[in-house]
Amino acid sequence: MSKVKYIAGDSGADEVKAFGYSFKDGKSVEVKDADIGRFSGNPFFEVSSKAEKSEDADELKAIHNGGGRYVIKKGGEVVKDGLSKADAEAFNAMSDEDKAEYVAA
């Protein structure tokens, strides 16, 4: 589960209902992970995922770095760059052992 905070701003209501959840200005509400996409990108909601905070620091993961480029990160550090989208998807599908071997090569 993740938390979503409603931010009313100057013109917003003090309390709103959205996608089956009730929010009060400035208060966080636990939301099912499946519903997070509905709130992401909305200027009235701030999404904070527990999964992001508890991510394993030793995990190798290929992520989009902008401009169609992908990098492999371990924790928050870039360990390999210059991947295409196809390379990144293939990398993320690998086992942990194969990922470690790929990065070491």
ZILIN-V597842 format. One record per residue. N is the residue number from 1. RES is the residue in three letters. PSI is psi in degrees with one decimal (none if undefined). Layout:
BEGIN
n = [N | N]
res = [RES | RES]
psi = [PSI | PSI]
END
This chain:
BEGIN
n = [1 | 2 | 3 | 4 | 5 | 6 | 7 | 8 | 9 | 10 | 11 | 12 | 13 | 14 | 15 | 16 | 17 | 18 | 19 | 20 | 21 | 22 | 23 | 24 | 25 | 26 | 27 | 28 | 29 | 30 | 31 | 32 | 33 | 34 | 35 | 36 | 37 | 38 | 39 | 40 | 41 | 42 | 43 | 44 | 45 | 46 | 47 | 48 | 49 | 50 | 51 | 52 | 53 | 54 | 55 | 56 | 57 | 58 | 59 | 60 | 61 | 62 | 63 | 64 | 65 | 66 | 67 | 68 | 69 | 70 | 71 | 72 | 73 | 74 | 75 | 76 | 77 | 78 | 79 | 80 | 81 | 82 | 83 | 84 | 85 | 86 | 87 | 88 | 89 | 90 | 91 | 92 | 93 | 94 | 95 | 96 | 97 | 98 | 99 | 100 | 101 | 102 | 103 | 104 | 105]
res = [MET | SER | LYS | VAL | LYS | TYR | ILE | ALA | GLY | ASP | SER | GLY | ALA | ASP | GLU | VAL | LYS | ALA | PHE | GLY | TYR | SER | PHE | LYS | ASP | GLY | LYS | SER | VAL | GLU | VAL | LYS | ASP | ALA | ASP | ILE | GLY | ARG | PHE | SER | GLY | ASN | PRO | PHE | PHE | GLU | VAL | SER | SER | LYS | ALA | GLU | LYS | SER | GLU | ASP | ALA | ASP | GLU | LEU | LYS | ALA | ILE | HIS | ASN | GLY | GLY | GLY | ARG | TYR | VAL | ILE | LYS | LYS | GLY | GLY | GLU | VAL | VAL | LYS | ASP | GLY | LEU | SER | LYS | ALA | ASP | ALA | GLU | ALA | PHE | ASN | ALA | MET | SER | ASP | GLU | ASP | LYS | ALA | GLU | TYR | VAL | ALA | ALA]
psi = [148.0 | 165.9 | 142.5 | 131.6 | 134.1 | 131.7 | 104.4 | -38.2 | -165.0 | -33.1 | 2.0 | 164.5 | 154.9 | -24.4 | 136.0 | 160.4 | 132.1 | 128.2 | 35.5 | 6.8 | 146.9 | 133.1 | 144.0 | 146.2 | 124.1 | -0.8 | 138.8 | 145.8 | 137.3 | 132.7 | 142.4 | 142.4 | -32.0 | -22.0 | -6.2 | -39.5 | -27.8 | -28.2 | -24.9 | 134.7 | -8.4 | 123.7 | -14.9 | -3.6 | 140.1 | 120.5 | 129.9 | 120.4 | 130.0 | -32.6 | -37.2 | -40.9 | -33.0 | 13.6 | 137.0 | 126.0 | -22.3 | -1.2 | 133.1 | 129.0 | 135.0 | 128.7 | 159.0 | 133.9 | 7.3 | 152.3 | 25.8 | 11.0 | 147.5 | 148.2 | 159.6 | 129.0 | 146.2 | 110.1 | -121.1 | 5.1 | 132.3 | 124.9 | -16.3 | 138.7 | -179.9 | 23.3 | 148.9 | 171.7 | -42.5 | -41.7 | -43.5 | -43.6 | -41.1 | -40.5 | -46.9 | -21.9 | -11.2 | 160.5 | 164.3 | -38.3 | -43.3 | -36.7 | -45.7 | -41.0 | -40.5 | -44.0 | -36.2 | -26.1 | none]
END
